Amino acid sequence: IEAFIAYAQGLGRSRQTTERHRTALKLFRRYLAETGVADALAALTPHVMAGFQGWLYQARSRYRRPYMLKSQIITLNSIQVFGHFLAATGKLLHDPAEAIRLPREPKRLPGTILTPAEMKKLLAQPDTATVLGFRDRTLYEVLYSTGIRITEAIRLRVLDVNLDQRTLFV
C-alpha cells in the first residue's frame, strides 16, 4: 500500500487524491479482515475484488449510514487504480480489479431554473463599462440563451464562434 501511495505521489497526484486512495485501501483491508481473506497479494483475485464491491454496497460508515453512491464510486475507483498498479509493476500477473464495474450516478436535471425576471436582474448586475463586467454579462447571455453547461462555455475557443452564421460549436 505504501509503495502504491508513493507511486501516486510520484505521478504528481494531489495530496487529496493520495489520501482518498489511502482511505479506500483502509476500507479494503477492513473488508479483507471481516471476510477472513488473507491480507496478502496472492489473495487478491478478481473474485475477491468483486466481493469487495458487494461488501461496500452493504457496509456502513462510522456514522452507521450506508455509503453514498458517490463515495462508493470514489472508493472503487481507487481500488481499480490500485489493481492496475499491482499489475503494471509486476506484483501480480493480472489486474485483480478488472472485475470491478463502477456504478453509474443517475443523471439529474437542474433543480431550479431562473425565471425571466430573475434573469433580467442577473443580467443587470455586471458593470458593462468594464471589460470584466462586459465579459460576465456576455457569458450570462450565452448560458441563458443557448442552455449550454458552464463547463461547455469554459471550453469554448474563438474558433468555435461563427459570427457570420451566429453559431457556437460546442
C-alpha positions as CSV (number, residue, x, y, z in Angstrom):
1,I,0.0,0.0,0.0
2,E,2.8,2.4,0.9
3,A,4.5,1.6,-2.4
4,F,1.3,2.5,-4.2
5,I,0.9,5.8,-2.3
6,A,4.5,6.7,-3.1
7,Y,3.8,5.8,-6.8
8,A,0.7,8.0,-6.9
9,Q,2.7,10.9,-5.3
10,G,5.5,10.3,-7.8
11,L,3.0,10.7,-10.6
12,G,2.1,14.1,-9.2
13,R,-1.2,13.2,-7.7
14,S,-2.6,15.7,-5.2
15,R,-2.4,15.2,-1.5
16,Q,-6.2,14.9,-1.5
17,T,-6.1,12.1,-4.2
18,T,-3.5,10.1,-2.3
19,E,-5.4,10.5,0.9
20,R,-8.5,9.3,-0.9
21,H,-6.5,6.2,-2.1
22,R,-5.3,5.6,1.5
23,T,-8.9,5.8,2.9
24,A,-10.2,3.4,0.2
25,L,-7.4,0.9,0.9
26,K,-8.2,1.1,4.7
27,L,-11.8,0.1,3.8
28,F,-10.4,-2.7,1.6
29,R,-8.3,-4.0,4.4
30,R,-11.4,-3.9,6.7
31,Y,-13.2,-6.0,4.1
32,L,-10.4,-8.5,3.9
33,A,-10.3,-8.8,7.7
34,E,-14.1,-9.2,8.1
35,T,-14.3,-11.8,5.4
36,G,-11.3,-13.8,6.5
37,V,-9.4,-13.3,3.3
38,A,-5.6,-13.3,3.8
39,D,-4.1,-9.9,3.7
40,A,-1.6,-11.0,1.0
41,L,-1.1,-10.1,-2.6
42,A,-1.7,-13.7,-3.7
43,A,-5.2,-13.5,-2.2
44,L,-6.2,-10.5,-4.4
45,T,-8.2,-12.1,-7.2
46,P,-11.0,-10.7,-9.4
47,H,-13.4,-12.7,-7.3
48,V,-12.2,-11.0,-4.0
49,M,-12.3,-7.6,-5.7
50,A,-15.9,-8.2,-6.9
51,G,-16.8,-9.3,-3.4
52,F,-15.4,-6.0,-2.0
53,Q,-17.8,-4.1,-4.3
54,G,-20.8,-6.1,-2.9
55,W,-19.5,-5.6,0.6
56,L,-19.1,-1.9,0.1
57,Y,-22.7,-1.6,-1.1
58,Q,-23.8,-3.2,2.2
59,A,-21.2,-1.5,4.5
60,R,-21.9,1.2,7.0
61,S,-19.8,4.3,7.7
62,R,-18.6,5.2,11.1
63,Y,-21.9,7.2,11.4
64,R,-23.8,3.9,10.9
65,R,-25.1,5.1,7.5
66,P,-24.7,3.3,4.2
67,Y,-22.0,4.8,1.9
68,M,-23.4,7.3,-0.6
69,L,-23.2,6.2,-4.3
70,K,-20.6,9.0,-4.9
71,S,-18.4,7.6,-2.1
72,Q,-18.7,4.1,-3.4
73,I,-17.6,5.2,-6.9
74,I,-14.6,7.1,-5.5
75,T,-13.6,4.2,-3.3
76,L,-14.0,1.6,-6.1
77,N,-12.1,3.9,-8.5
78,S,-9.2,4.0,-6.0
79,I,-9.2,0.2,-5.7
80,Q,-9.2,-0.1,-9.5
81,V,-6.2,2.2,-9.7
82,F,-4.5,0.0,-7.0
83,G,-5.2,-3.1,-9.0
84,H,-3.8,-1.5,-12.2
85,F,-0.7,-0.6,-10.2
86,L,-0.2,-4.1,-8.9
87,A,-0.4,-5.5,-12.5
88,A,1.7,-2.7,-14.0
89,T,4.5,-3.1,-11.5
90,G,4.6,-6.9,-11.9
91,K,3.5,-7.5,-8.3
92,L,0.6,-9.6,-9.8
93,L,0.4,-11.2,-13.2
94,H,-3.1,-10.0,-13.9
95,D,-5.1,-6.9,-12.7
96,P,-7.3,-8.2,-9.9
97,A,-9.6,-5.1,-10.2
98,E,-10.8,-6.0,-13.7
99,A,-14.0,-7.4,-12.2
100,I,-15.0,-4.1,-10.7
101,R,-17.6,-2.2,-12.6
102,L,-18.3,1.3,-11.3
103,P,-21.9,2.1,-10.7
104,R,-23.3,4.9,-12.6
105,E,-24.7,8.0,-11.0
106,P,-28.2,8.9,-12.1
107,K,-28.3,12.0,-14.3
108,R,-30.1,14.8,-12.6
109,L,-31.7,17.8,-14.1
110,P,-31.0,21.2,-12.5
111,G,-33.2,21.8,-9.5
112,T,-34.2,25.3,-10.3
113,I,-34.4,27.3,-13.5
114,L,-34.3,31.1,-13.4
115,T,-37.5,33.0,-14.4
116,P,-37.2,35.8,-17.0
117,A,-37.5,38.4,-14.2
118,E,-34.6,36.7,-12.2
119,M,-32.5,36.5,-15.4
120,K,-33.1,40.2,-16.1
121,K,-32.0,41.0,-12.6
122,L,-28.9,38.8,-13.1
123,L,-28.0,40.5,-16.4
124,A,-28.2,43.9,-14.8
125,Q,-25.5,43.0,-12.2
126,P,-22.3,43.2,-14.2
127,D,-20.8,46.7,-14.8
128,T,-20.7,46.6,-18.6
129,A,-18.5,49.7,-18.6
130,T,-15.6,47.5,-17.5
131,V,-14.0,44.7,-19.6
132,L,-14.7,42.1,-16.9
133,G,-18.3,43.2,-16.5
134,F,-18.9,43.1,-20.3
135,R,-17.4,39.6,-20.3
136,D,-19.6,38.4,-17.5
137,R,-22.7,39.8,-19.0
138,T,-21.9,38.2,-22.3
139,L,-21.3,34.8,-20.6
140,Y,-24.6,35.1,-18.8
141,E,-26.4,35.8,-22.0
142,V,-24.7,32.9,-23.8
143,L,-25.5,30.5,-21.0
144,Y,-29.2,31.6,-20.8
145,S,-29.9,31.8,-24.5
146,T,-28.2,28.5,-25.5
147,G,-28.7,26.3,-22.5
148,I,-25.1,25.0,-22.6
149,R,-23.4,23.9,-19.4
150,I,-20.9,26.1,-17.7
151,T,-18.1,23.6,-18.4
152,E,-19.0,23.7,-22.1
153,A,-18.9,27.5,-22.1
154,I,-15.5,27.4,-20.4
155,R,-14.1,25.1,-23.1
156,L,-15.3,27.4,-25.9
157,R,-12.5,28.8,-28.1
158,V,-12.5,31.7,-30.5
159,L,-12.6,29.1,-33.4
160,D,-15.8,27.7,-32.0
161,V,-17.7,31.0,-32.6
162,N,-19.0,31.8,-36.1
163,L,-20.3,35.3,-36.1
164,D,-21.5,35.2,-39.7
165,Q,-23.8,32.3,-39.0
166,R,-24.4,33.3,-35.4
167,T,-23.5,29.9,-34.1
168,L,-21.3,28.2,-31.5
169,F,-19.7,24.8,-31.9
170,V,-20.0,23.0,-28.5
